[in-house]
C-alpha cells in the first residue's frame, strides 16, 4: 500500500510540474505578455515600463525559474486588477466553490446511486424507466440553457428561489442542481450497468447456491463491487466541479473561483488566471490521489498489482 501511495504521489507531482510549464508558456506563446496585459490604448513607453516592472525583458528560462520558485513558496504573483496577491484572492473564493461542488455531488449521489441500484436489481421496472430517462436528460441538456430556464421559472415566475448570489441557503439549490445533473445521470447509468454485470458473475451464483440470504449477497458482494467504479467517477466529477464550474458560477453570479476566472480573463489579469489554473489543477490532482487511495482500499488487487 505504501509503495502504491508513493507511486501515485510521484505521478501527481510530475503532472503538477507539467501544469506549471504549460500554464507559464501558454501565456508567452500567445504573444507579448506585456502587450496582452496592458490596455490597448497604452503607449509604447507605458508598455515598456510594465515589461521592465514584470521582468518580461529577462531570458525566458530565468522568468520560468523565478515563477517556479515563487509557486513553491506560495507566491503566485499579484493581481493586476485587484493589486493584491493572487493566491489570497483564490482562497477567498474557494469556500463558495467548495460549497457549490459539495452540494452538487451530494445531490448527484443521493439521487443517482439509488436509482441505479433499483434499476439494476429490477430492470424494466417503472423506477428503472424513470431513472434511465433522468440519466438521458441529465447528460444531454446543456447546463447553461437549463440554468437560465430554471432561473426564469423558479426565480422570476414563481419567486420561490433566488436567481443569483450566495446570500442564503436557498441560493445554492438551483446552481447545485444544474451542476450536479450531468453527474447524476452518469451515476444512474454506471450504477445500473455495474449491478447488472456483477449479478451475472460466477461468485454471485455460487453465493446463491450456498443458500446465503439475498440481503447479505447484495450488501457484501454486489454493492462492494459496484462501489469500485463509483468511487472513481465520483472523485473525478468532484474535481471537475471544483475546477470547471465557470459556466454555472457565471450564470448564477455565484461568487466562486469559476466566476473569478471569467472576470480575470475579461480583465486580462493573467497573473490571476495563472494562479487559478495552477491552484485548481493542484486541487484536482489531490482529489484524484485520494480517489486512487480509496480505490485501492476497496479493491486490494489494485495496490498489489503495482
Beta strands, then each sheet from edge to edge (+ up, - down):
end
